Amino acid sequence: MNVRMRQLVRFVFDAEGATAVEYAVMLAMILMAIIASVGVVGAQTGGMWGNIQKSLQAAGFGGS
């Protein structure tokens, strides 16, 4: 085996390697939660601004 392969095998079987994988999984879960939250908040605020625009246009404000 070459040096790189031995280092990779040592990393995978080392306890610190498992910890790194756990941190990566936690990071992925946190990122998924953030992305989902931003999507929900974005959809809600988009609807809110759309309603405000319609109300302003109904009251005679706004061009288009």
N, C-alpha and C positions, 0 to 999 in steps of 0.2 A: 504494500500500500504506500501511496505517496504521502507526503507530510500533510497536505491539506485534508486528505481523507481521514487520516488519523486524528487530526484536530477536530474534524466534524464529528467523528464517532465519539471522541472523548467528551465533546460538548453535549451531545445528545444524552449520553449516559451519566453525565455529571448532575448533581442535585441543582446546581445553579442553572443548568440548561432547562430543567423542568420549571424552575422559577421564572425564567425568561419567557417560556411559553405561556405560563399562567398570566403573566403581566400582559402579554400580547393579546390573549383572549379577553382579559378585562378591558383593555384599551379598545378592542373591536366592539365590545358590548356597549361601552360608554359612547363611542362614536355613533353607533346605530341609534341609541337613545337620543342623542343630540340632533341627528339628522331627522328623525321622526318628529321631534318636538318643533324644530324649525319649520318643517312641512306643515304641521297642524297650525302653528301660529301664523304662518304666511297665508294659509287658506282663509283663516278667520279674519285677519286684517284686510285681506283683499276684498272679502265680502263687505266688511265695514266701510271701506273707502268707496266701494261701488254704491252702497246705499247712501252715503253722504253726497256723492256726485249726483245721484238721481234726485235727492231731496233739494239740492241747490238748483238743479235745472228746473224742477217743478216750481220752485219759488221765483224763477226768472233770472237766476244768476247762471253764469257759465255760457260759453259760446256754442259748443257743439253738442 
